[in-house]
């Protein structure tokens, strides 16, 4: 599980770096897709939820960040 977590985090870092030099909109869609795929495996990892929400907030999408935090509270009620 640790190796999978590290692999997902490396992939997310890779996507955020936009090595393909695609436009911002397409890059953001790829990053969102990667986070959603990551959460399918790491659903109970609070650091992934937090990183996903803060990434949205840093990119000016406060509403999306709020929705991610709301989903995280349902996934991790404790």
Secondary structure, 3 states (H helix, E strand, C coil): CHHHHHHHHHHHHHHHCCCCCCCHHHHHHHHHHHHHHHHHHCCCCHHHHHHHHHHHHHCCCHHHHHHHHHHHHHHCCC
